[in-house]
């Protein structure tokens, strides 16, 4: 029973109480990394949103740069002919003198009905 109470007392410390001298020696040598810690209590995961917000904020170097232009904004600035879109002059060139006129069927005229050779009179 005493062992369980000792373990229960050390659990909130994350087990670092047993390894504290070694952990502090390693942390002093390494540069502190920016990591966010998630905590799980009774099966519910709790995130540190303050830390996540700090990680997502742009650094001072990126704040000085102008915002990058999106590819869609760059494309929107091109002329229609460069994008391959239909425009009036290109359609007029393609259709020639039929531009603006209704379409006419391009079929040959109907043949005149004739009798087969066996039924023709000489």
PECORNOR-V169994 format. One record per residue. SS is DSSP state (@ for helix, = for strand, . for the rest). PHI is phi in whole degrees, 0 to 359 (999 if undefined). BURIAL is + if it has 24 or more other C-alpha atoms within 12 Angstrom, else -. Layout:
ss->[SS	SS]
phi->[PHI	PHI]
burial->[BURIAL	BURIAL]
This chain:
ss->[.	@	@	@	@	@	@	@	@	@	@	.	.	.	.	.	.	.	.	@	@	@	@	@	@	@	@	@	@	.	.	.	.	.	.	.	.	.	=	=	=	.	.	=	=	=	.	.	@	@	@	@	@	@	@	@	.	.	.	@	@	@	@	@	.	.	.	.	.	.	@	@	@	@	@	@	.	.	.	@	@	@	@	.	.	.	.	@	@	@	@	@	@	@	@	@	@	@	.	.	.	.	.	.	.	.	.	.	.	.	.	.	.	.	.	.	@	@	@	.	.	.]
phi->[999	295	296	295	292	293	295	296	287	272	299	299	279	76	77	284	294	283	251	302	297	289	295	292	292	288	292	291	279	266	284	292	270	268	232	260	250	261	244	244	235	53	80	256	272	244	260	266	290	296	293	297	296	293	291	274	290	291	284	294	294	285	289	283	284	289	295	290	277	290	298	294	291	293	293	297	277	285	290	298	292	286	270	82	276	288	224	297	292	293	291	296	294	288	269	66	281	265	292	90	256	292	280	243	294	260	250	290	293	292	290	285	294	230	278	297	301	290	260	281	265	284]
burial->[-	-	-	-	-	-	-	-	-	-	-	-	-	-	-	-	-	-	-	-	-	-	-	-	-	-	-	-	-	-	-	-	-	-	-	-	-	-	-	-	-	-	-	-	-	-	-	-	-	-	-	-	-	-	-	-	-	-	-	-	-	-	-	-	-	-	-	-	-	-	-	-	-	-	-	-	-	-	-	-	-	-	-	-	-	-	-	-	-	-	-	-	-	-	-	-	-	-	-	-	-	-	-	-	-	-	-	-	-	-	-	-	-	-	-	-	-	-	-	-	-	-]
